[in-house]
Amino acid sequence: MKRIDAVVLGATGYVGGEFLRLINAHPVFRLSAAVSGSRSGEHIGRIFPHLAAAYPQEVFANPYSWLDEVDRGINLALFSAAPHGASAESIAAVLGLAEKRNLKVHIVDTSADFRFACVADFESIYGVPHPKPRLLDDFFCAVPEHQEAPAARHAAHPGCFATAIALASVPLAKAGVAADTLYVTGTTGSTGSGKNPQEGTHHPERHANLYAYSPLLHRHVPEVEALIERAASRKLKINFVPQSGPFARGIYVVVQARLESAAGADEIRELFEKQYANSEFVRIIADIPRLKDVVASNYAHIGVSVRDNNVVVMCAIDNLVKGAAGGAMQWMNRLWSLPENSGLQMTSPAWT
């Protein structure tokens, strides 16, 4: 297939850096612009030394001028790692230009701006007016493994916690084997809090430490509940306790539920194997999932344990890849009718 120009908005953050790494390994996408308001003009390798060999000459593009350099009639894959609110504004500008210049463009957004179909839901959770409500109908939000193809031209990838919880919960919800309330604990690495230092993510506070935050109040809960309902046609209540872990990358989620009737671990595991039989990046394993087996890869490992009428589902993912840039790349591959695994088949280095 002809090469497709790829653009990354918010390219200097952790997720933006992952987009750059994945694009470099992609057989079809070619980096056209890595857009940054704070670092425009600086070499990519200066901000991301590990990418210096991949992008020896490329510099970060100015958010106000890169659009002027886009040729007419090209195909454009736009990945947005911009912050909530800012992402929608930038995307609207790109779509306006695309129409004027006859560009074929597909967008995948990793912010929260287009995760909710209803404006009121977004505004109640984030406490601000939605920046571009007229664009909501152009986006579709789901975990790639739970939807064959987006019902819109563009996709919004769920958050990292939402991805892991949904992967661990949807098979239970679809089969109707568990009660309507799920109890979830999820531990995330410090990269999930973004690149700008904060007190709770500062290394001396986080190193050799473990603590919960926003118990039962995390703002991603409505997103998770909506994802599960959309995928399983069933409403579940999520009681979620997030935790900050003393590591940089990864999310480890434990979902507990009461089974409606007696079932063994093999029977429950079979539900997951059936759900994800055609999902290359989700593996149902016989043992306990471990973060080191998935970190820096796009794979999710899921394990199941059952005792009496209680089920525990464990899911390990990399928050920056499967939970953000990698999952977004799956969507972009689909939007361009490419093999879903294009540029994503790297394995975990394991001994990180």
ROKERO-863431 format. One record per residue (C-alpha): z, x, y; residue in one letter. Coordinates in pm, 1 decimal, decimal comma, padded with zeros to 6 digits. Example, Ala and Ser with C-alpha at 12.3 -4.5 7.8 and 13.67 -1.06 7.14 Angstrom:
# ROKERO-863431
[site [00780,0 01230,0 -00450,0] "A"]
[site [00714,0 01367,0 -00106,0] "S"]
This chain:
# ROKERO-863431
[site [00000,0 00000,0 00000,0] "M"]
[site [-00065,5 00112,0 00358,3] "K"]
[site [00234,8 00276,0 00522,1] "R"]
[site [00457,9 00041,5 00721,7] "I"]
[site [00626,7 00158,0 01041,5] "D"]
[site [01006,8 00128,2 01023,3] "A"]
[site [01241,9 00101,1 01320,3] "V"]
[site [01621,0 00126,5 01313,3] "V"]
[site [01826,9 -00028,4 01593,8] "L"]
[site [02177,5 00110,2 01637,8] "G"]
[site [02064,2 00420,8 01454,5] "A"]
[site [02360,0 00650,9 01530,8] "T"]
[site [02630,0 00453,5 01345,2] "G"]
[site [02721,1 00494,2 00980,6] "Y"]
[site [02494,0 00210,4 00866,8] "V"]
[site [02216,2 00337,2 01094,1] "G"]
[site [02244,9 00679,0 00933,0] "G"]
[site [02214,2 00521,8 00589,9] "E"]
[site [01900,8 00337,5 00699,0] "F"]
[site [01750,5 00670,3 00806,6] "L"]
[site [01838,0 00828,8 00472,7] "R"]
[site [01688,1 00541,4 00273,4] "L"]
[site [01371,4 00523,2 00483,5] "I"]
[site [01312,4 00893,9 00425,0] "N"]
[site [01310,4 00830,3 00048,0] "A"]
[site [01097,8 00515,0 00065,8] "H"]
[site [00739,8 00530,4 -00066,6] "P"]
[site [00596,3 00287,9 00193,3] "V"]
[site [00818,4 00277,8 00502,3] "F"]
[site [00773,1 00553,7 00759,8] "R"]
[site [01021,0 00605,4 01041,5] "L"]
[site [00862,8 00510,3 01371,5] "S"]
[site [01173,6 00493,2 01591,5] "A"]
[site [01547,0 00553,1 01551,1] "A"]
[site [01680,0 00364,9 01852,2] "V"]
[site [02004,0 00456,9 02027,3] "S"]
[site [02131,8 00375,7 02374,8] "G"]
[site [02392,5 00652,3 02373,8] "S"]
[site [02197,0 00936,7 02210,7] "R"]
[site [01835,1 00883,3 02315,8] "S"]
[site [01643,2 01209,9 02340,1] "G"]
[site [01875,0 01398,6 02103,7] "E"]
[site [01750,3 01525,4 01769,1] "H"]
[site [01846,7 01318,1 01467,4] "I"]
[site [01965,0 01634,1 01291,0] "G"]
[site [02218,5 01702,6 01563,2] "R"]
[site [02396,1 01371,5 01509,6] "I"]
[site [02337,9 01364,0 01133,7] "F"]
[site [02319,8 01727,0 01012,7] "P"]
[site [02264,7 01610,0 00654,9] "H"]
[site [01935,0 01452,7 00770,6] "L"]
[site [01809,1 01757,9 00962,6] "A"]
[site [01567,1 01862,0 00686,8] "A"]
[site [01435,0 01505,9 00654,1] "A"]
[site [01375,2 01467,3 01028,7] "Y"]
[site [01330,8 01818,4 01171,0] "P"]
[site [01155,0 01711,8 01494,1] "Q"]
[site [01242,5 01344,7 01542,8] "E"]
[site [01469,3 01237,7 01829,0] "V"]
[site [01652,4 00913,3 01896,1] "F"]
[site [01443,4 00668,1 02096,5] "A"]
[site [01543,4 00497,7 02418,7] "N"]
[site [01616,0 00126,4 02363,5] "P"]
[site [01429,1 00035,0 02682,6] "Y"]
[site [01108,4 00231,2 02620,0] "S"]
[site [01040,2 00258,9 02247,8] "W"]
[site [00874,3 -00083,6 02243,5] "L"]
[site [00611,7 00040,8 02490,6] "D"]
[site [00491,0 00294,6 02235,6] "E"]
[site [00428,7 00042,7 01956,7] "V"]
[site [00058,6 00011,5 01877,6] "D"]
[site [-00112,2 -00326,4 01865,9] "R"]
[site [-00167,3 -00494,3 01531,7] "G"]
[site [00062,5 -00275,1 01319,4] "I"]
[site [00304,8 -00382,7 01049,2] "N"]
[site [00666,7 -00331,2 01153,0] "L"]
[site [00982,4 -00329,2 00941,8] "A"]
[site [01279,3 -00360,8 01176,5] "L"]
[site [01628,4 -00280,8 01050,6] "F"]
[site [01913,4 -00365,7 01286,4] "S"]
[site [02246,4 -00187,8 01258,8] "A"]
[site [02335,8 -00281,8 01614,6] "A"]
[site [02677,0 -00440,0 01687,0] "P"]
[site [02742,5 -00813,7 01677,9] "H"]
[site [02596,0 -00979,5 01986,2] "G"]
[site [02386,3 -00679,4 02089,5] "A"]
[site [02178,2 -00707,8 01774,7] "S"]
[site [02047,5 -01055,7 01852,4] "A"]
[site [01951,7 -00954,4 02206,2] "E"]
[site [01752,3 -00655,2 02084,5] "S"]
[site [01586,2 -00853,8 01808,1] "I"]
[site [01477,1 -01121,6 02054,4] "A"]
[site [01309,2 -00854,4 02268,7] "A"]
[site [01120,6 -00718,9 01967,1] "V"]
[site [01002,8 -01063,2 01861,8] "L"]
[site [00877,9 -01133,1 02212,2] "G"]
[site [00673,4 -00813,8 02209,9] "L"]
[site [00548,7 -00874,8 01856,5] "A"]
[site [00393,0 -01202,2 01961,5] "E"]
[site [00219,8 -01044,5 02262,2] "K"]
[site [00085,2 -00747,6 02065,6] "R"]
[site [-00010,3 -00928,4 01746,1] "N"]
[site [00241,9 -00737,7 01534,2] "L"]
[site [00338,1 -00848,1 01187,8] "K"]
[site [00711,9 -00791,9 01182,8] "V"]
[site [00990,9 -00860,2 00936,7] "H"]
[site [01353,5 -00806,7 01038,1] "I"]
[site [01670,5 -00751,4 00840,0] "V"]
[site [01989,9 -00765,4 01044,3] "D"]
[site [02322,3 -00626,8 00922,2] "T"]
[site [02527,8 -00766,3 01209,6] "S"]
[site [02696,7 -01107,4 01196,6] "A"]
[site [02457,4 -01258,7 01451,6] "D"]
[site [02241,7 -01445,9 01200,1] "F"]
[site [02474,1 -01489,2 00902,2] "R"]
[site [02568,9 -01845,8 00994,2] "F"]
[site [02318,5 -02131,5 00998,0] "A"]
[site [02533,6 -02322,0 01247,1] "C"]
[site [02598,4 -02197,6 01600,7] "V"]
[site [02943,5 -02358,0 01605,0] "A"]
[site [03050,9 -02158,6 01297,5] "D"]
[site [02958,3 -01829,1 01460,2] "F"]
[site [03124,8 -01918,3 01788,9] "E"]
[site [03447,9 -02039,6 01627,1] "S"]
[site [03485,6 -01715,1 01431,2] "I"]
[site [03375,6 -01460,8 01690,6] "Y"]
[site [03499,1 -01645,8 01998,4] "G"]
[site [03183,3 -01592,7 02206,2] "V"]
[site [02867,4 -01797,9 02263,5] "P"]
[site [02587,8 -01714,7 02023,6] "H"]
[site [02348,8 -01480,5 02209,6] "P"]
[site [02022,3 -01624,7 02070,7] "K"]
[site [02080,6 -01958,3 01895,8] "P"]
[site [01711,5 -02051,8 01903,1] "R"]
[site [01641,1 -01770,8 01652,1] "L"]
[site [01884,2 -01892,1 01383,9] "L"]
[site [01620,6 -02092,0 01196,5] "D"]
[site [01409,4 -01777,6 01157,2] "D"]
[site [01678,7 -01604,0 00950,4] "F"]
[site [01820,9 -01655,7 00604,2] "F"]
[site [02149,5 -01506,7 00480,6] "C"]
[site [02234,8 -01439,3 00115,6] "A"]
[site [02315,8 -01162,1 -00127,0] "V"]
[site [01975,2 -01058,9 -00270,9] "P"]
[site [02087,4 -01124,7 -00627,7] "E"]
[site [02168,6 -01487,5 -00545,1] "H"]
[site [01840,4 -01591,1 -00386,1] "Q"]
[site [01486,1 -01535,7 -00511,7] "E"]
[site [01326,2 -01511,4 -00168,0] "A"]
[site [01435,5 -01586,4 00186,9] "P"]
[site [01342,1 -01925,1 00325,4] "A"]
[site [01251,0 -01761,5 00657,1] "A"]
[site [01052,5 -01468,6 00795,7] "R"]
[site [01364,2 -01258,0 00846,1] "H"]
[site [01689,5 -01192,1 00660,4] "A"]
[site [02052,2 -01139,4 00759,0] "A"]
[site [02243,8 -00929,9 00511,6] "H"]
[site [02604,4 -01037,1 00441,8] "P"]
[site [02895,7 -00810,6 00527,4] "G"]
[site [03019,7 -00552,6 00278,4] "C"]
[site [03333,6 -00743,0 00175,8] "F"]
[site [03129,1 -01062,7 00152,9] "A"]
[site [02872,2 -00893,5 -00070,6] "T"]
[site [03130,0 -00763,8 -00316,4] "A"]
[site [03330,2 -01087,8 -00329,3] "I"]
[site [03020,2 -01302,7 -00372,9] "A"]
[site [02887,7 -01083,8 -00654,6] "L"]
[site [03221,9 -01121,2 -00834,7] "A"]
[site [03260,6 -01494,9 -00768,6] "S"]
[site [02926,6 -01675,2 -00785,2] "V"]
[site [02891,3 -01669,5 -01167,2] "P"]
[site [03235,3 -01830,1 -01200,6] "L"]
[site [03147,1 -02091,6 -00939,2] "A"]
[site [02806,9 -02175,4 -01087,8] "K"]
[site [02948,6 -02218,9 -01437,3] "A"]
[site [03239,2 -02430,9 -01311,9] "G"]
[site [03482,3 -02248,1 -01536,9] "V"]
[site [03739,6 -02155,8 -01271,9] "A"]
[site [03966,9 -02357,0 -01045,3] "A"]
[site [03861,8 -02421,2 -00686,7] "D"]
[site [04078,4 -02144,7 -00538,8] "T"]
[site [04008,4 -01774,7 -00582,1] "L"]
[site [04265,0 -01507,3 -00497,8] "Y"]
[site [04099,4 -01189,0 -00376,8] "V"]
[site [04220,6 -00841,0 -00289,2] "T"]
[site [03965,7 -00598,7 -00149,0] "G"]
[site [04011,6 -00235,0 -00052,6] "T"]
[site [03764,1 -00070,3 00182,9] "T"]
[site [03693,0 00283,1 00290,2] "G"]
[site [03723,0 00396,5 00650,0] "S"]
[site [03347,1 00392,9 00717,0] "T"]
[site [03366,0 00013,9 00703,3] "G"]
[site [03545,4 00020,7 01038,5] "S"]
[site [03257,4 00188,8 01218,5] "G"]
[site [03204,7 00530,0 01372,7] "K"]
[site [03422,9 00491,7 01682,0] "N"]
[site [03781,3 00601,3 01604,6] "P"]
[site [04054,3 00339,8 01612,2] "Q"]
[site [04426,1 00369,8 01544,5] "E"]
[site [04401,2 00203,5 01204,3] "G"]
[site [04107,6 00416,1 01091,2] "T"]
[site [04212,0 00750,7 01240,9] "H"]
[site [04232,0 01005,7 00960,4] "H"]
[site [04602,3 01099,7 00988,8] "P"]
[site [04692,0 00729,8 00965,1] "E"]
[site [04461,1 00655,1 00675,0] "R"]
[site [04487,9 00970,3 00464,3] "H"]
[site [04713,5 00928,3 00158,7] "A"]
[site [04792,3 00578,2 00280,8] "N"]
[site [04722,2 00221,2 00171,1] "L"]
[site [04797,9 -00095,2 00363,8] "Y"]
[site [04686,4 -00455,6 00402,1] "A"]
[site [04552,0 -00601,1 00724,5] "Y"]
[site [04477,4 -00955,7 00839,8] "S"]
[site [04608,8 -01107,4 00514,4] "P"]
[site [04464,4 -01457,1 00461,7] "L"]
[site [04311,2 -01435,5 00811,9] "L"]
[site [04010,4 -01206,5 00772,2] "H"]
[site [03713,9 -01337,4 00968,0] "R"]
[site [03470,4 -01280,9 00680,0] "H"]
[site [03633,9 -01552,1 00466,4] "V"]
[site [03420,0 -01838,6 00609,0] "P"]
[site [03114,4 -01622,2 00549,1] "E"]
[site [03211,4 -01564,3 00185,0] "V"]
[site [03283,4 -01931,9 00126,1] "E"]
[site [02944,9 -02024,8 00275,2] "A"]
[site [02763,6 -01767,1 00060,1] "L"]
[site [02925,2 -01897,7 -00257,2] "I"]
[site [02853,0 -02259,3 -00169,6] "E"]
[site [02489,5 -02177,5 -00091,9] "R"]
[site [02441,3 -01986,3 -00417,2] "A"]
[site [02645,2 -02206,5 -00652,0] "A"]
[site [02631,2 -02551,4 -00484,1] "S"]
[site [03007,4 -02564,2 -00507,6] "R"]
[site [03284,2 -02521,2 -00251,8] "K"]
[site [03560,1 -02275,8 -00331,4] "L"]
[site [03861,4 -02170,8 -00127,1] "K"]
[site [03908,1 -01796,6 -00086,6] "I"]
[site [04255,5 -01652,8 -00029,0] "N"]
[site [04171,0 -01298,5 00074,8] "F"]
[site [04390,7 -00995,8 00140,0] "V"]
[site [04189,1 -00696,2 00267,3] "P"]
[site [04329,0 -00344,7 00243,2] "Q"]
[site [04249,9 -00012,4 00409,1] "S"]
[site [04202,4 00260,9 00152,4] "G"]
[site [04245,9 00638,0 00196,5] "P"]
[site [03878,4 00715,9 00124,1] "F"]
[site [03561,8 00714,4 00333,6] "A"]
[site [03310,1 00511,1 00131,7] "R"]
[site [03329,6 00217,2 -00102,7] "G"]
[site [03474,6 -00128,0 -00154,5] "I"]
[site [03678,7 -00235,1 -00454,8] "Y"]
[site [03734,4 -00607,8 -00494,2] "V"]
[site [03960,3 -00786,1 -00743,1] "V"]
[site [03908,2 -01161,9 -00781,8] "V"]
[site [04165,7 -01366,0 -00974,1] "Q"]
[site [04132,0 -01728,6 -01079,6] "A"]
[site [04274,3 -01985,6 -01316,5] "R"]
[site [04030,8 -02094,9 -01587,3] "L"]
[site [03980,0 -02468,0 -01633,1] "E"]
[site [03979,5 -02425,6 -02011,7] "S"]
[site [04049,3 -02147,1 -02258,6] "A"]
[site [03785,1 -01875,3 -02275,5] "A"]
[site [03768,4 -01517,4 -02392,2] "G"]
[site [03658,6 -01209,5 -02200,1] "A"]
[site [03332,5 -01192,5 -02394,0] "D"]
[site [03247,6 -01550,3 -02300,6] "E"]
[site [03313,1 -01491,1 -01930,9] "I"]
[site [03128,8 -01159,4 -01939,4] "R"]
[site [02829,3 -01340,0 -02087,3] "E"]
[site [02820,3 -01567,8 -01780,2] "L"]
[site [02787,6 -01260,9 -01560,0] "F"]
[site [02528,9 -01096,8 -01783,1] "E"]
[site [02318,5 -01412,5 -01773,3] "K"]
[site [02350,0 -01445,0 -01395,1] "Q"]
[site [02247,7 -01083,9 -01332,5] "Y"]
[site [02008,7 -01030,8 -01626,2] "A"]
[site [01718,4 -00965,6 -01389,2] "N"]
[site [01920,4 -00784,9 -01121,9] "S"]
[site [01858,5 -00412,7 -01148,6] "E"]
[site [02139,4 -00316,7 -00914,3] "F"]
[site [02422,2 -00517,2 -01073,6] "V"]
[site [02568,4 -00385,3 -01396,6] "R"]
[site [02826,1 -00566,5 -01606,6] "I"]
[site [03032,0 -00298,3 -01773,9] "I"]
[site [03274,2 -00314,9 -02063,3] "A"]
[site [03534,5 -00096,4 -01895,3] "D"]
[site [03709,8 -00102,2 -01557,6] "I"]
[site [03470,9 -00033,1 -01266,0] "P"]
[site [03536,7 00282,3 -01067,0] "R"]
[site [03428,2 00359,1 -00712,3] "L"]
[site [03304,7 00709,9 -00788,9] "K"]
[site [03044,4 00562,6 -01025,0] "D"]
[site [02872,7 00368,6 -00744,6] "V"]
[site [02944,0 00553,0 -00417,9] "V"]
[site [02625,8 00655,1 -00230,2] "A"]
[site [02414,8 00431,0 -00455,3] "S"]
[site [02289,6 00072,1 -00430,9] "N"]
[site [02452,1 -00028,7 -00758,2] "Y"]
[site [02737,8 -00273,2 -00811,2] "A"]
[site [02958,8 -00242,2 -01118,1] "H"]
[site [03143,0 -00552,6 -01236,4] "I"]
[site [03415,0 -00574,8 -01499,5] "G"]
[site [03593,4 -00877,9 -01645,7] "V"]
[site [03938,9 -00924,1 -01794,2] "S"]
[site [04086,4 -01245,6 -01939,5] "V"]
[site [04434,1 -01328,6 -02057,8] "R"]
[site [04551,9 -01676,7 -02148,3] "D"]
[site [04381,0 -01899,3 -01889,7] "N"]
[site [04357,9 -01630,7 -01622,1] "N"]
[site [04046,5 -01434,2 -01532,4] "V"]
[site [04014,7 -01117,4 -01327,7] "V"]
[site [03677,6 -00997,0 -01202,6] "V"]
[site [03650,6 -00648,7 -01051,7] "M"]
[site [03356,2 -00534,3 -00840,9] "C"]
[site [03289,6 -00184,5 -00703,2] "A"]
[site [03016,9 -00113,4 -00446,0] "I"]
[site [02934,9 00135,8 -00174,0] "D"]
[site [03004,5 -00044,7 00152,9] "N"]
[site [02731,3 00140,6 00344,2] "L"]
[site [02458,7 00102,9 00080,6] "V"]
[site [02489,0 -00205,9 -00139,8] "K"]
[site [02714,3 -00365,0 00122,9] "G"]
[site [02481,5 -00290,4 00415,0] "A"]
[site [02173,7 -00064,4 00435,4] "A"]
[site [02080,9 -00076,3 00066,3] "G"]
[site [02113,6 -00451,9 00035,7] "G"]
[site [01914,3 -00484,4 00357,2] "A"]
[site [01644,9 -00260,4 00209,1] "M"]
[site [01626,0 -00493,3 -00093,2] "Q"]
[site [01552,9 -00780,5 00145,7] "W"]
[site [01295,7 -00581,3 00339,7] "M"]
[site [01116,5 -00484,2 00020,1] "N"]
[site [01094,2 -00851,3 -00073,1] "R"]
[site [00976,1 -00957,2 00269,9] "L"]
[site [00686,3 -00712,2 00240,7] "W"]
[site [00618,8 -00808,1 -00125,9] "S"]
[site [00713,7 -00458,6 -00244,4] "L"]
[site [00905,8 -00380,7 -00564,0] "P"]
[site [01267,2 -00460,6 -00482,6] "E"]
[site [01388,0 -00123,1 -00605,4] "N"]
[site [01156,7 00077,0 -00377,3] "S"]
[site [01349,8 00366,1 -00225,9] "G"]
[site [01676,1 00255,1 -00385,5] "L"]
[site [01692,4 00404,3 -00732,5] "Q"]
[site [01913,3 00699,1 -00648,4] "M"]
[site [02223,3 00723,3 -00865,6] "T"]
[site [02576,6 00797,8 -00756,9] "S"]
[site [02671,9 01166,5 -00730,7] "P"]
[site [02996,8 01061,2 -00907,8] "A"]
[site [03214,4 01365,7 -00833,9] "W"]
[site [03244,4 01314,5 -00462,1] "T"]
